[in-house]
């Protein structure tokens, strides 16, 4: 029995070292060597300061920025520690009420847009942290952003096109734009005048 316990202990120790130290260390090292940006969270830095991750949606609510799709992650949304959707079915009254409220909010924030509201502007993603919106959602918000930035809708639309990404591998998903990257490009292309102190 003592021999069996000794063998079991040595095997457990060996597997702990192999799978708990060597393997994770090797994978981490390879990722840092081959994919350093992705391995470190795809962080976006402006002037040396991290402004967010291109992989995680964050809330933008000011009129001069493009807004992301709604989030059900956490109590107030966009909480990376509580990633997830609402899991409400299409007949759930809470979901119906939330979508109606999001439609009303979108119409109020974007009065110059009269077309159909893109679905991703009123529906949450499965993670609640989708960093992208459809091109239709970006174009629908362009008049509001252009007015707030004191530029033309055409110039904002050109910026959207410049930031657009196509289908992954040419056939997966839909053309889209990363909200954080688009808003950073907005700040660089059409900087806001500093607000006067009263």
SERO-4910 file (N, C-alpha, C, O; in steps of 0.05 Angstrom, whole numbers):
BEGIN
 pado doro    nc1    nc2    nc3   cac1   cac2   cac3    cc1    cc2    cc3    oc1    oc2    oc3
  Unk    A     16    -24      0      0      0      0     17     25      0     12     44    -14
  Unk    A     39     25     16     56     48     17     70     53    -10     74     76    -17
  Unk    A     76     31    -24     88     33    -50     69     46    -70     77     63    -86
  Unk    A     43     38    -68     23     49    -86     18     79    -81     15     95    -99
  Unk    A     18     86    -55     14    115    -48     38    131    -57     35    154    -66
  Unk    A     62    120    -55     86    134    -64     85    138    -94     92    160   -104
  Unk    A     77    117   -109     75    120   -138     53    141   -146     57    157   -164
  Unk    A     31    140   -132      9    159   -138     18    187   -132     12    206   -147
  Unk    A     33    191   -110     42    218   -103     62    228   -123     61    251   -132
  Unk    A     81    211   -132    101    219   -152     87    225   -179     95    245   -192
  Unk    A     67    209   -186     53    214   -212     38    240   -210     38    256   -229
  Unk    A     24    245   -187     10    271   -184     29    294   -185     22    315   -197
  Unk    A     52    292   -172     72    313   -172     82    318   -201     84    341   -209
  Unk    A     88    297   -216     97    299   -243     76    313   -261     83    331   -276
  Unk    A     51    304   -259     30    315   -275     25    345   -267     18    361   -285
  Unk    A     27    351   -242     24    379   -233     45    397   -245     39    419   -255
  Unk    A     70    387   -245     92    403   -257     88    405   -287     91    427   -299
  Unk    A     81    383   -301     78    383   -330     54    400   -339     57    418   -356
  Unk    A     31    395   -327      6    409   -336      1    435   -322    -15    452   -332
  Unk    A     13    439   -299      7    464   -284     29    485   -286     24    508   -281
  Unk    A     54    476   -294     76    495   -296     88    496   -324     89    516   -337
  Unk    A     97    473   -333    112    472   -359     94    478   -383    100    496   -399
  Unk    A     71    464   -385     53    469   -408     43    498   -409     45    510   -429
  Unk    A     31    508   -387     22    536   -388     45    556   -394     41    576   -408
  Unk    A     68    551   -382     91    569   -387     99    568   -416    106    589   -427
  Unk    A    100    544   -428    107    541   -456     87    556   -474     94    570   -492
  Unk    A     61    551   -469     40    563   -486     40    594   -482     38    608   -502
  Unk    A     44    603   -458     45    632   -453     69    644   -468     67    665   -480
  Unk    A     92    631   -466    116    641   -479    112    642   -510    120    661   -523
  Unk    A    101    621   -521     96    620   -550     77    642   -559     81    655   -579
  Unk    A     56    646   -543     36    666   -550     49    694   -549     44    711   -566
  Unk    A     65    699   -528     79    725   -526     98    729   -549    102    751   -558
  Unk    A    110    707   -559    129    709   -581    115    712   -608    123    729   -624
  Unk    A     94    697   -612     80    696   -638     58    716   -641     54    727   -662
  Unk    A     42    721   -620     19    738   -621     19    757   -597      0    756   -581
  Unk    A     39    774   -593     40    790   -569     16    809   -564      7    812   -542
  Unk    A      6    821   -586    -16    840   -582    -41    826   -573    -54    834   -554
  Unk    A    -48    804   -586    -71    788   -578    -68    776   -550    -87    775   -535
  Unk    A    -44    765   -545    -40    752   -519    -42    772   -496    -48    764   -473
  Unk    A    -38    797   -501    -40    817   -480    -67    832   -480    -69    854   -468
  Unk    A    -87    821   -494   -114    832   -492   -122    851   -514   -142    865   -512
  Unk    A   -106    854   -535   -112    872   -558   -118    900   -547   -138    912   -555
  Unk    A   -101    910   -530   -105    936   -518    -98    958   -538    -79    956   -553
  Unk    A   -115    979   -538   -111   1002   -555   -100   1025   -538   -112   1033   -519
  Unk    A    -76   1035   -547    -63   1056   -532    -63   1081   -548    -57   1081   -572
  Unk    A    -68   1104   -535    -66   1130   -548    -47   1146   -530    -52   1150   -506
  Unk    A    -26   1156   -542     -5   1171   -528      5   1155   -503      9   1167   -482
  Unk    A      8   1129   -506     18   1113   -485     -2   1105   -463      5   1090   -445
  Unk    A    -27   1114   -466    -47   1108   -446    -68   1089   -458    -77   1093   -480
  Unk    A    -74   1067   -443    -94   1048   -453   -122   1060   -451   -130   1070   -430
  Unk    A   -136   1059   -474   -163   1070   -475   -184   1048   -477   -208   1053   -475
  Unk    A   -175   1023   -480   -194   1001   -481   -182    977   -497   -159    978   -506
  Unk    A   -198    957   -499   -190    933   -515   -208    932   -539   -232    937   -538
  Unk    A   -196    926   -562   -212    923   -586   -229    898   -586   -245    894   -605
  Unk    A   -226    881   -566   -241    857   -564   -266    859   -546   -283    842   -546
  Unk    A   -267    881   -531   -289    884   -511   -305    910   -517   -293    932   -519
  Unk    A   -331    907   -519   -348    931   -522   -348    948   -497   -346    937   -475
  Unk    A   -349    974   -500   -352    992   -478   -373   1013   -485   -379   1018   -508
  Unk    A   -384   1025   -464   -406   1043   -469   -396   1071   -477   -379   1083   -464
  Unk    A   -407   1081   -499   -404   1108   -508   -432   1120   -509   -449   1108   -522
  Unk    A   -437   1142   -496   -464   1153   -496   -466   1182   -505   -488   1192   -509
  Unk    A   -443   1195   -508   -443   1223   -517   -451   1225   -546   -444   1206   -561
  Unk    A   -464   1246   -554   -473   1248   -582   -451   1250   -602   -454   1243   -626
  Unk    A   -427   1258   -594   -404   1260   -613   -390   1234   -618   -370   1233   -633
  Unk    A   -400   1212   -606   -387   1186   -610   -408   1166   -621   -432   1169   -617
  Unk    A   -398   1146   -635   -415   1124   -644   -421   1107   -619   -404   1102   -603
  Unk    A   -445   1098   -617   -454   1082   -595   -453   1052   -602   -458   1045   -625
  Unk    A   -446   1036   -583   -445   1007   -588   -474    995   -586   -493   1009   -580
  Unk    A   -475    969   -591   -501    956   -587   -507    954   -557   -488    955   -541
  Unk    A   -532    950   -549   -539    948   -521   -524    924   -508   -516    905   -522
  Unk    A   -521    925   -482   -507    904   -467   -524    894   -443   -536    911   -429
  Unk    A   -524    868   -439   -538    856   -416   -517    845   -396   -524    830   -378
  Unk    A   -491    853   -400   -470    843   -383   -468    860   -358   -458    883   -358
  Unk    A   -478    849   -336   -477    864   -310   -502    881   -307   -519    883   -325
  Unk    A   -504    895   -284   -527    911   -278   -530    935   -297   -553    941   -305
  Unk    A   -508    947   -304   -509    971   -321   -498    965   -349   -495    984   -365
  Unk    A   -493    940   -355   -482    933   -381   -452    938   -383   -440    952   -367
  Unk    A   -440    925   -403   -412    928   -410   -393    921   -387   -371    932   -385
  Unk    A   -402    903   -370   -385    894   -347   -371    869   -355   -383    848   -357
  Unk    A   -344    871   -359   -329    848   -369   -328    826   -349   -322    803   -356
  Unk    A   -333    831   -323   -333    810   -303   -360    795   -302   -362    775   -288
  Unk    A   -380    805   -317   -406    792   -317   -416    788   -346   -439    792   -352
  Unk    A   -398    779   -363   -404    775   -391   -428    755   -394   -428    734   -382
  Unk    A   -447    762   -411   -469    745   -416   -493    760   -427   -494    785   -425
  Unk    A   -511    746   -439   -536    758   -449   -558    755   -429   -555    745   -407
  Unk    A   -581    766   -437   -604    765   -418   -617    737   -419   -631    730   -399
  Unk    A   -614    723   -440   -626    696   -444   -657    698   -445   -670    677   -441
  Unk    A   -668    721   -450   -697    723   -452   -706    713   -480   -693    719   -500
  Unk    A   -727    698   -481   -738    688   -506   -753    710   -520   -759    731   -508
  Unk    A   -760    706   -546   -773    727   -562   -801    735   -552   -811    757   -559
  Unk    A   -813    718   -535   -840    725   -525   -839    736   -497   -860    743   -485
  Unk    A   -815    739   -485   -812    749   -458   -819    779   -458   -807    794   -473
  Unk    A   -836    787   -440   -845    815   -439   -822    833   -431   -822    856   -441
  Unk    A   -804    824   -414   -781    841   -407   -764    848   -431   -755    870   -435
  Unk    A   -760    828   -449   -745    833   -473   -760    852   -492   -748    870   -503
  Unk    A   -786    847   -495   -802    864   -512   -801    893   -502   -798    912   -518
  Unk    A   -804    897   -476   -803    924   -464   -776    937   -468   -774    961   -474
  Unk    A   -754    921   -464   -727    932   -467   -722    940   -496   -711    962   -501
  Unk    A   -730    924   -515   -726    930   -544   -742    955   -551   -732    973   -565
  Unk    A   -767    957   -541   -783    981   -547   -770   1006   -535   -769   1027   -548
  Unk    A   -759   1004   -512   -745   1026   -499   -720   1034   -515   -713   1057   -519
  Unk    A   -705   1014   -525   -681   1019   -542   -688   1031   -568   -674   1049   -578
  Unk    A   -711   1023   -580   -720   1035   -605   -727   1065   -600   -718   1082   -615
  Unk    A   -741   1071   -579   -748   1098   -572   -723   1115   -567   -721   1138   -575
  Unk    A   -704   1104   -552   -679   1118   -546   -663   1123   -572   -653   1145   -575
  Unk    A   -662   1104   -590   -648   1107   -615   -660   1130   -631   -646   1147   -642
  Unk    A   -687   1130   -633   -701   1150   -648   -697   1178   -636   -694   1198   -650
  Unk    A   -697   1179   -609   -693   1205   -596   -664   1215   -600   -660   1239   -605
  Unk    A   -644   1197   -599   -617   1205   -602   -609   1211   -631   -590   1226   -637
  Unk    A   -624   1199   -650   -617   1202   -678   -641   1211   -694   -652   1197   -711
  Unk    A   -651   1236   -689   -676   1245   -701   -674   1249   -732   -694   1249   -746
  Unk    A   -649   1252   -742   -646   1257   -771   -646   1230   -787   -648   1231   -811
  Unk    A   -645   1208   -773   -646   1182   -786   -675   1172   -786   -687   1169   -765
  Unk    A   -686   1167   -810   -714   1159   -812   -718   1130   -822   -740   1121   -824
  Unk    A   -696   1116   -829   -699   1089   -840   -704   1069   -818   -707   1076   -795
  Unk    A   -705   1043   -826   -709   1022   -806   -684   1020   -788   -662   1023   -797
  Unk    A   -689   1015   -763   -667   1014   -744   -653    987   -747   -666    966   -746
  Unk    A   -626    987   -751   -612    962   -753   -616    945   -728   -616    955   -705
  Unk    A   -619    919   -731   -625    901   -709   -604    902   -687   -611    900   -663
  Unk    A   -579    905   -694   -558    904   -673   -559    929   -655   -545    930   -635
  Unk    A   -574    950   -662   -576    974   -645   -597    970   -623   -598    986   -605
  Unk    A   -613    949   -625   -634    944   -605   -633    916   -593   -650    908   -577
  Unk    A   -612    901   -600   -610    873   -589   -582    870   -577   -562    881   -588
  Unk    A   -580    855   -556   -554    850   -543   -541    826   -556   -554    809   -568
  Unk    A   -515    825   -553   -501    801   -563   -501    780   -541   -509    786   -518
  Unk    A   -492    756   -548   -491    734   -528   -472    741   -505   -477    733   -482
  Unk    A   -451    755   -511   -431    762   -490   -438    788   -476   -430    792   -453
  Unk    A   -454    805   -489   -459    831   -478   -435    850   -482   -436    873   -473
  Unk    A   -414    841   -495   -389    856   -498   -380    857   -527   -356    860   -532
  Unk    A   -398    855   -546   -391    855   -574   -379    882   -581   -391    903   -577
  Unk    A   -354    883   -591   -341    909   -596   -348    921   -623   -341    944   -628
  Unk    A   -362    906   -639   -368    915   -666   -398    922   -670   -415    912   -656
  Unk    A   -403    939   -690   -431    944   -699   -431    940   -729   -410    942   -742
  Unk    A   -454    936   -740   -456    933   -769   -452    960   -782   -454    981   -769
  Unk    A   -445    959   -808   -441    984   -823   -467   1000   -823   -467   1025   -822
  Unk    A   -490    986   -825   -516   1000   -825   -520   1015   -799   -531   1037   -800
  Unk    A   -512   1004   -777   -514   1018   -751   -496   1042   -750   -504   1063   -739
  Unk    A   -472   1040   -761   -454   1063   -761   -465   1085   -779   -466   1109   -771
  Unk    A   -475   1078   -803   -486   1098   -821   -511   1111   -810   -516   1135   -814
  Unk    A   -527   1096   -795   -551   1107   -783   -544   1128   -762   -560   1147   -758
  Unk    A   -521   1126   -749   -513   1145   -728   -496   1168   -739   -491   1188   -725
  Unk    A   -488   1166   -765   -470   1186   -777   -481   1215   -776   -466   1233   -769
  Unk    A   -507   1219   -781   -517   1247   -780   -514   1260   -752   -506   1283   -750
  Unk    A   -520   1245   -731   -517   1255   -704   -488   1262   -698   -482   1283   -687
  Unk    A   -470   1243   -705   -441   1247   -700   -431   1271   -716   -416   1287   -705
  Unk    A   -439   1273   -741   -429   1295   -758   -438   1322   -746   -423   1341   -746
  Unk    A   -463   1323   -737   -473   1348   -726   -457   1355   -701   -450   1379   -697
  Unk    A   -453   1336   -683   -438   1341   -658   -409   1349   -664   -397   1364   -649
  Unk    A   -397   1337   -685   -369   1343   -691   -366   1367   -710   -344   1374   -717
  Unk    A   -389   1378   -719   -389   1401   -737   -374   1395   -763   -357   1410   -772
  Unk    A   -382   1373   -775   -371   1365   -801   -394   1354   -818   -417   1355   -809
  Unk    A   -388   1344   -841   -409   1335   -859   -413   1305   -855   -396   1290   -846
  Unk    A   -438   1296   -862   -444   1268   -860   -427   1252   -880   -418   1230   -873
  Unk    A   -421   1264   -903   -404   1250   -923   -377   1244   -912   -366   1222   -916
  Unk    A   -365   1263   -897   -338   1259   -886   -339   1237   -864   -320   1221   -862
  Unk    A   -360   1237   -848   -363   1216   -827   -367   1189   -841   -355   1169   -832
  Unk    A   -383   1188   -861   -387   1163   -876   -361   1153   -888   -357   1128   -889
  Unk    A   -345   1171   -898   -319   1163   -909   -301   1150   -887   -287   1131   -892
  Unk    A   -303   1162   -863   -287   1151   -841   -297   1123   -834   -282   1105   -828
  Unk    A   -324   1119   -834   -335   1093   -829   -325   1073   -849   -316   1051   -842
  Unk    A   -325   1080   -875   -316   1062   -896   -286   1055   -892   -278   1032   -896
  Unk    A   -271   1075   -884   -242   1070   -879   -237   1051   -856   -217   1036   -857
  Unk    A   -255   1051   -836   -251   1034   -813   -265   1007   -816   -262    989   -799
  Unk    A   -281   1004   -837   -297    979   -840   -280    955   -845   -258    956   -858
  Unk    A   -289    932   -834   -276    907   -839   -296    888   -853   -319    888   -846
  Unk    A   -286    873   -872   -304    855   -887   -309    829   -871   -303    826   -848
  Unk    A   -322    811   -885   -328    785   -873   -302    770   -866   -282    772   -881
  Unk    A   -302    756   -844   -278    741   -835   -273    719   -855   -291    703   -862
  Unk    A   -249    718   -865   -240    698   -885   -257    700   -910   -258    681   -926
  Unk    A   -270    722   -914   -285    727   -939   -313    716   -940   -328    721   -958
  Unk    A   -321    700   -919   -348    689   -920   -362    687   -893   -386    681   -892
  Unk    A   -348    691   -871   -360    689   -844   -369    716   -834   -354    735   -836
  Unk    A   -393    717   -823   -403    741   -811   -411    762   -831   -415    757   -855
  Unk    A   -414    787   -822   -422    809   -838   -401    831   -837   -386    832   -817
  Unk    A   -400    849   -856   -382    872   -854   -389    888   -829   -413    890   -821
  Unk    A   -368    899   -816   -373    911   -790   -351    932   -785   -333    936   -800
  Unk    A   -355    946   -763   -335    966   -755   -332    964   -724   -352    961   -710
  Unk    A   -307    967   -715   -302    966   -686   -308    993   -675   -296   1013   -684
  Unk    A   -325    995   -655   -334   1020   -644   -312   1036   -631   -309   1060   -636
  Unk    A   -295   1023   -616   -273   1037   -603   -254   1049   -623   -246   1072   -621
  Unk    A   -246   1033   -643   -227   1042   -663   -240   1065   -679   -226   1084   -687
  Unk    A   -266   1063   -685   -279   1084   -700   -280   1110   -684   -276   1131   -695
  Unk    A   -286   1108   -659   -287   1132   -642   -259   1145   -638   -257   1169   -637
  Unk    A   -239   1128   -637   -211   1139   -635   -205   1153   -661   -193   1175   -661
  Unk    A   -212   1141   -684   -207   1154   -710   -223   1180   -712   -214   1199   -724
  Unk    A   -247   1181   -700   -263   1206   -700   -248   1228   -685   -246   1250   -695
  Unk    A   -237   1221   -662   -222   1241   -646   -198   1251   -661   -191   1275   -659
  Unk    A   -186   1234   -677   -162   1242   -692   -169   1258   -717   -155   1277   -724
  Unk    A   -192   1251   -730   -200   1265   -755   -216   1290   -750   -212   1310   -765
  Unk    A   -233   1290   -730   -250   1312   -724   -250   1319   -694   -269   1314   -680
  Unk    A   -227   1329   -685   -225   1334   -656   -246   1354   -646   -254   1373   -660
  Unk    A   -256   1349   -622   -276   1367   -610   -261   1392   -599   -240   1390   -588
  Unk    A   -274   1415   -603   -264   1439   -591   -266   1437   -561   -287   1428   -551
  Unk    A   -246   1446   -545   -249   1444   -516   -272   1462   -506   -276   1484   -516
  Unk    A   -286   1451   -486   -309   1466   -475   -299   1489   -458   -280   1486   -442
  Unk    A   -313   1512   -460   -305   1535   -445   -313   1532   -416   -335   1521   -409
  Unk    A   -296   1540   -398   -301   1540   -369   -320   1563   -362   -316   1585   -371
  Unk    A   -340   1557   -346   -359   1578   -338   -353   1588   -310   -366   1606   -301
***
